[in-house]
Amino acid sequence: MNFFFGIQNNLFSSKLEIPIFKNDGTFLEETILYKLKIQDLEWKIEIFDKSKKNNFFFHVNSSDVNNNDIFFIGRHENLKKFKSNKLIVLNEFTSLVPHGYHYRSNLRVNINKGGFSSYQSDYPYKMTPVKGSVVTSLASVTNFNADKNYIFFKNIYELPIQENFKIYIVDLKEKKIKTFFEAKTNYSNFFEIKKEYILPEMFLVSKNYVGIPIYISEKNGQISMEHTNPPTSNILNSDRIDIVKKFKRELNEIIN
């Protein structure tokens, strides 16, 4: 089961296009687009009837996207399993088919009075119960020559809470924290990255909670987006899992 999300602030807006078919071409008949939000420390679910549905996609316009709410597709009978105190798997519509491919929405992000870029996004259910840290290189996914670089960090946590946590920029060469940002769970967090941090030795490290870091570079009113992959995807050694564990441990020791 996958969740879908967007971002909205004074610089950027976004819209969603969510497919009603799987990667193998199977159409998901009689599906409904649902919206989830946190209210009074509970998950509240509602049918998102503003969505424009055609034969292939649900559409969510920018005026209906905010930093708190998330979306998923399902059927009425799935709601019998819904729990207001915790996110659970309600259906298998968006399971990986074929294996290794994600069921994704098209997330279009617009810079106000400028251009746009699209990102094939999803937030897998399996990430929602997870606590831990995200580690990613800044230099590999940002653009030093851009006018501005930003991080859009999405967290979806299984409990209906908005708890504060920190995201650090760590200099591995100097073994010190350069700066940090205040973030919160179940929210589309957004930060600007200064050029002085776009160096090979700089790493983004979240503490206590995981999420999906999406990087946005802007130049002359045009933008590009890039997401990160787990550190293990950048290592070819057979013992890459142990290497990444050691690497994460070193960064977390700097933070702690």
The 8 nearest C-alpha neighbors of each residue, nearest first, counted from 0:
[[1, 93, 124, 91, 94, 88, 90, 123],
 [2, 0, 123, 124, 122, 93, 121, 71],
 [1, 3, 122, 71, 70, 121, 123, 69],
 [4, 2, 70, 121, 69, 122, 71, 1],
 [5, 3, 69, 70, 2, 68, 6, 121],
 [6, 4, 13, 64, 65, 66, 14, 106],
 [5, 7, 66, 13, 65, 187, 12, 64],
 [6, 8, 12, 65, 11, 66, 13, 64],
 [9, 7, 11, 10, 12, 6, 66, 65],
 [8, 10, 11, 7, 111, 12, 110, 6],
 [11, 9, 8, 111, 110, 12, 7, 109],
 [12, 10, 110, 8, 109, 111, 7, 9],
 [11, 13, 7, 109, 108, 61, 6, 8],
 [14, 12, 108, 61, 107, 6, 5, 109],
 [13, 15, 61, 60, 107, 59, 106, 5],
 [16, 14, 106, 59, 58, 105, 17, 107],
 [15, 17, 58, 105, 104, 57, 56, 59],
 [16, 18, 104, 57, 56, 15, 105, 58],
 [19, 17, 56, 20, 55, 57, 104, 16],
 [18, 20, 56, 55, 27, 26, 17, 21],
 [21, 19, 26, 25, 27, 18, 24, 22],
 [20, 22, 25, 24, 23, 26, 96, 102],
 [21, 23, 24, 96, 97, 20, 102, 25],
 [22, 24, 21, 25, 96, 97, 20, 26],
 [25, 23, 21, 22, 20, 26, 27, 96],
 [24, 26, 21, 20, 23, 27, 22, 19],
 [27, 25, 20, 28, 19, 24, 21, 55],
 [28, 26, 20, 19, 30, 25, 29, 92],
 [27, 29, 30, 26, 19, 20, 25, 74],
 [30, 28, 31, 27, 74, 73, 75, 26],
 [29, 31, 74, 73, 28, 27, 72, 32],
 [32, 30, 73, 72, 74, 33, 29, 46],
 [31, 33, 72, 47, 71, 46, 73, 30],
 [34, 32, 46, 47, 71, 70, 45, 72],
 [33, 35, 70, 45, 69, 44, 47, 46],
 [36, 34, 44, 69, 43, 68, 70, 42],
 [35, 37, 68, 43, 42, 38, 67, 44],
 [38, 36, 42, 41, 159, 43, 40, 39],
 [37, 39, 41, 40, 42, 36, 43, 159],
 [38, 40, 41, 37, 42, 159, 43, 160],
 [41, 39, 38, 159, 37, 160, 42, 84],
 [42, 40, 83, 159, 38, 39, 37, 84],
 [41, 43, 83, 37, 159, 36, 84, 38],
 [42, 44, 36, 35, 37, 41, 38, 83],
 [45, 43, 35, 34, 42, 36, 33, 46],
 [46, 44, 34, 33, 47, 35, 43, 36],
 [45, 47, 33, 48, 32, 34, 44, 31],
 [46, 48, 33, 49, 32, 34, 50, 45],
 [47, 49, 50, 46, 32, 51, 33, 31],
 [50, 48, 47, 51, 59, 63, 58, 46],
 [51, 49, 58, 48, 59, 57, 52, 47],
 [50, 52, 58, 57, 49, 53, 59, 48],
 [53, 51, 57, 56, 50, 58, 54, 55],
 [52, 54, 55, 56, 51, 57, 58, 19],
 [55, 53, 56, 52, 19, 57, 18, 26],
 [54, 56, 19, 53, 18, 20, 57, 52],
 [57, 55, 18, 17, 19, 53, 52, 16],
 [56, 58, 52, 17, 16, 51, 50, 18],
 [59, 57, 16, 51, 50, 15, 56, 52],
 [60, 58, 15, 50, 14, 63, 16, 61],
 [59, 61, 14, 62, 63, 58, 15, 64],
 [60, 62, 14, 13, 64, 63, 12, 59],
 [61, 63, 60, 64, 65, 59, 14, 12],
 [64, 62, 61, 60, 59, 65, 14, 49],
 [65, 63, 61, 62, 5, 7, 6, 14],
 [66, 64, 7, 67, 6, 68, 5, 63],
 [65, 67, 187, 6, 186, 7, 68, 5],
 [68, 66, 186, 65, 185, 36, 187, 69],
 [67, 69, 36, 35, 65, 66, 34, 70],
 [70, 68, 4, 35, 3, 34, 2, 36],
 [71, 69, 34, 3, 33, 2, 35, 4],
 [72, 70, 2, 33, 32, 3, 1, 34],
 [71, 73, 32, 31, 33, 30, 70, 74],
 [72, 74, 30, 31, 77, 32, 90, 71],
 [75, 73, 30, 77, 76, 31, 29, 72],
 [74, 76, 77, 78, 73, 31, 79, 30],
 [77, 75, 78, 74, 79, 80, 73, 89],
 [78, 76, 75, 79, 74, 89, 80, 90],
 [77, 79, 81, 80, 76, 75, 89, 74],
 [80, 78, 77, 81, 76, 75, 82, 89],
 [79, 81, 78, 77, 89, 82, 87, 76],
 [82, 80, 78, 79, 83, 89, 87, 77],
 [83, 81, 84, 85, 80, 86, 87, 42],
 [82, 84, 42, 41, 85, 43, 81, 86],
 [83, 85, 41, 82, 42, 158, 159, 86],
 [86, 84, 158, 157, 82, 83, 87, 159],
 [85, 87, 157, 158, 82, 88, 84, 83],
 [88, 86, 89, 85, 81, 82, 157, 124],
 [87, 89, 90, 0, 86, 124, 91, 80],
 [88, 90, 77, 87, 80, 81, 78, 91],
 [91, 89, 92, 88, 0, 77, 73, 93],
 [90, 92, 94, 93, 0, 89, 88, 95],
 [93, 91, 94, 90, 0, 27, 73, 72],
 [92, 94, 0, 102, 91, 1, 95, 21],
 [95, 93, 91, 0, 92, 96, 102, 101],
 [94, 96, 98, 101, 100, 97, 102, 99],
 [97, 95, 98, 22, 94, 100, 23, 21],
 [96, 98, 95, 100, 99, 23, 22, 101],
 [97, 99, 96, 95, 100, 101, 94, 22],
 [98, 100, 97, 95, 101, 96, 102, 94],
 [101, 99, 95, 98, 97, 96, 102, 22],
 [100, 102, 95, 103, 99, 96, 94, 121],
 [101, 103, 93, 95, 100, 21, 94, 121],
 [104, 102, 121, 120, 119, 101, 105, 17],
 [103, 105, 17, 120, 16, 119, 106, 121],
 [104, 106, 119, 16, 15, 118, 120, 107],
 [107, 105, 15, 118, 117, 14, 119, 104],
 [106, 108, 117, 14, 13, 116, 105, 118],
 [107, 109, 13, 115, 116, 12, 117, 106],
 [110, 108, 115, 12, 11, 13, 114, 111],
 [109, 111, 11, 113, 114, 10, 115, 112],
 [110, 112, 113, 11, 10, 109, 12, 114],
 [113, 111, 110, 114, 220, 109, 10, 11],
 [112, 114, 220, 110, 111, 221, 115, 109],
 [113, 115, 221, 110, 220, 109, 222, 116],
 [116, 114, 109, 108, 222, 110, 221, 107],
 [115, 117, 223, 108, 107, 222, 224, 109],
 [118, 116, 107, 106, 108, 105, 119, 115],
 [117, 119, 106, 120, 105, 107, 224, 116],
 [120, 118, 105, 104, 103, 106, 117, 121],
 [121, 119, 103, 104, 118, 106, 105, 122],
 [120, 122, 103, 3, 2, 1, 123, 104],
 [121, 123, 2, 1, 3, 124, 120, 126],
 [124, 122, 1, 125, 126, 121, 0, 2],
 [123, 125, 126, 127, 1, 0, 122, 2],
 [124, 126, 123, 127, 128, 129, 0, 122],
 [127, 125, 124, 129, 123, 128, 122, 209],
 [126, 128, 156, 157, 124, 129, 155, 125],
 [129, 127, 157, 126, 156, 125, 130, 124],
 [130, 128, 126, 127, 131, 209, 208, 156],
 [129, 131, 208, 207, 209, 128, 132, 127],
 [132, 130, 207, 208, 209, 206, 129, 133],
 [131, 133, 205, 206, 209, 208, 207, 204],
 [132, 134, 205, 209, 204, 135, 210, 131],
 [135, 133, 204, 203, 132, 202, 205, 247],
 [134, 136, 203, 202, 137, 133, 204, 227],
 [135, 137, 202, 138, 139, 203, 201, 134],
 [138, 136, 202, 139, 197, 140, 201, 141],
 [137, 139, 197, 198, 199, 141, 140, 136],
 [138, 140, 137, 136, 141, 199, 142, 197],
 [141, 139, 138, 137, 225, 214, 142, 136],
 [142, 140, 138, 139, 137, 216, 214, 148],
 [143, 141, 145, 144, 216, 140, 148, 138],
 [142, 144, 145, 194, 197, 141, 138, 148],
 [145, 143, 142, 146, 218, 147, 194, 141],
 [146, 144, 218, 142, 147, 143, 217, 216],
 [145, 147, 218, 217, 144, 148, 219, 216],
 [148, 146, 217, 145, 216, 149, 218, 191],
 [147, 149, 216, 192, 215, 191, 217, 141],
 [150, 148, 191, 215, 192, 190, 214, 216],
 [149, 151, 214, 190, 189, 213, 152, 215],
 [150, 152, 189, 213, 188, 212, 214, 153],
 [153, 151, 212, 188, 211, 187, 150, 213],
 [154, 152, 187, 211, 210, 188, 186, 151],
 [153, 155, 210, 185, 184, 186, 156, 209],
 [156, 154, 185, 127, 184, 157, 153, 186],
 [155, 157, 127, 158, 185, 128, 184, 154],
 [156, 158, 86, 127, 85, 128, 159, 155],
 [157, 159, 85, 160, 156, 84, 86, 42],
 [160, 158, 41, 40, 42, 37, 84, 157],
 [159, 161, 158, 162, 40, 184, 185, 37],
 [162, 160, 184, 183, 185, 163, 159, 186],
 [161, 163, 183, 184, 160, 164, 185, 182],
 [162, 164, 183, 182, 184, 161, 181, 165],
 [165, 163, 182, 183, 181, 206, 162, 207],
 [166, 164, 181, 182, 180, 206, 205, 167],
 [165, 167, 205, 180, 179, 204, 206, 181],
 [168, 166, 179, 204, 203, 178, 169, 205],
 [167, 169, 203, 178, 202, 177, 179, 176],
 [168, 170, 176, 202, 201, 177, 175, 171],
 [171, 169, 201, 175, 174, 172, 173, 200],
 [170, 172, 174, 200, 173, 169, 201, 175],
 [171, 173, 174, 170, 200, 175, 201, 169],
 [172, 174, 170, 175, 171, 200, 169, 176],
 [175, 173, 171, 172, 170, 253, 169, 176],
 [174, 176, 170, 173, 169, 253, 177, 171],
 [177, 175, 169, 178, 168, 170, 254, 167],
 [178, 176, 168, 169, 175, 170, 179, 167],
 [179, 177, 168, 176, 167, 180, 169, 166],
 [178, 180, 167, 166, 168, 165, 181, 177],
 [181, 179, 166, 165, 182, 167, 178, 190],
 [180, 182, 165, 164, 166, 163, 179, 183],
 [181, 183, 164, 163, 165, 188, 180, 166],
 [184, 182, 163, 162, 164, 161, 186, 185],
 [183, 185, 161, 162, 186, 154, 156, 155],
 [186, 184, 155, 154, 156, 161, 67, 183],
 [185, 187, 67, 184, 66, 188, 154, 153],
 [188, 186, 153, 66, 6, 152, 189, 151],
 [189, 187, 152, 151, 186, 182, 153, 190],
 [188, 190, 151, 150, 152, 187, 149, 191],
 [191, 189, 150, 149, 192, 151, 188, 180],
 [190, 192, 149, 148, 150, 193, 189, 147],
 [193, 191, 148, 149, 190, 194, 196, 150],
 [192, 194, 195, 196, 191, 148, 197, 147],
 [195, 193, 196, 197, 143, 192, 148, 147],
 [194, 196, 193, 197, 198, 192, 143, 201],
 [197, 195, 194, 198, 193, 201, 192, 137],
 [198, 196, 138, 194, 195, 137, 143, 201],
 [197, 199, 138, 200, 201, 196, 137, 195],
 [200, 198, 138, 201, 197, 136, 137, 139],
 [199, 201, 171, 198, 170, 172, 202, 136],
 [202, 200, 170, 198, 199, 169, 137, 196],
 [203, 201, 136, 169, 137, 168, 135, 204],
 [202, 204, 168, 135, 134, 167, 136, 169],
 [205, 203, 134, 167, 133, 166, 202, 168],
 [206, 204, 166, 132, 133, 165, 167, 208],
 [205, 207, 132, 208, 165, 166, 164, 131],
 [208, 206, 131, 130, 132, 205, 164, 209],
 [209, 207, 130, 131, 206, 132, 205, 210],
 [210, 208, 132, 133, 131, 130, 154, 205],
 [209, 211, 154, 153, 152, 212, 208, 133],
 [210, 212, 153, 152, 213, 154, 209, 226],
 [213, 211, 152, 151, 226, 210, 150, 214],
 [214, 212, 226, 151, 150, 225, 152, 211],
 [213, 215, 150, 225, 224, 149, 226, 151],
 [214, 216, 224, 149, 223, 148, 150, 222],
 [215, 217, 148, 223, 222, 147, 145, 142],
 [218, 216, 222, 147, 221, 145, 146, 220],
 [219, 217, 146, 145, 221, 220, 222, 147],
 [218, 220, 221, 217, 146, 113, 222, 145],
 [219, 221, 113, 218, 114, 217, 222, 110],
 [222, 220, 114, 218, 217, 219, 113, 115],
 [223, 221, 217, 216, 115, 116, 114, 218],
 [222, 224, 216, 116, 215, 217, 225, 221],
 [225, 223, 215, 214, 116, 216, 118, 213],
 [224, 226, 214, 213, 140, 215, 227, 223],
 [227, 225, 213, 214, 212, 228, 224, 140],
 [228, 226, 212, 225, 229, 213, 135, 140],
 [227, 229, 230, 232, 226, 135, 231, 233],
 [228, 230, 231, 232, 227, 135, 233, 134],
 [231, 229, 232, 233, 228, 243, 135, 234],
 [230, 232, 233, 229, 234, 239, 240, 243],
 [233, 231, 230, 234, 229, 228, 235, 239],
 [234, 232, 231, 230, 235, 229, 228, 239],
 [235, 233, 231, 232, 236, 239, 230, 237],
 [234, 236, 237, 233, 239, 232, 231, 238],
 [237, 235, 239, 238, 234, 242, 240, 231],
 [236, 238, 239, 235, 240, 234, 241, 242],
 [239, 237, 236, 240, 241, 242, 235, 234],
 [240, 238, 242, 236, 241, 237, 234, 231],
 [241, 239, 243, 242, 238, 244, 231, 237],
 [240, 242, 244, 239, 243, 238, 245, 246],
 [241, 243, 239, 245, 240, 244, 246, 238],
 [242, 244, 246, 240, 245, 241, 247, 239],
 [245, 243, 241, 247, 246, 242, 248, 240],
 [244, 246, 248, 242, 243, 247, 241, 249],
 [245, 247, 243, 249, 248, 244, 242, 250],
 [248, 246, 250, 244, 249, 245, 243, 251],
 [247, 249, 245, 251, 246, 250, 244, 252],
 [248, 250, 252, 246, 247, 251, 245, 253],
 [251, 249, 247, 253, 252, 248, 246, 254],
 [252, 250, 254, 248, 253, 249, 255, 247],
 [251, 253, 255, 249, 250, 254, 248, 247],
 [254, 252, 250, 251, 255, 175, 174, 249],
 [255, 253, 251, 252, 250, 176, 175, 169],
 [254, 252, 253, 251, 250, 206, 176, 249]]
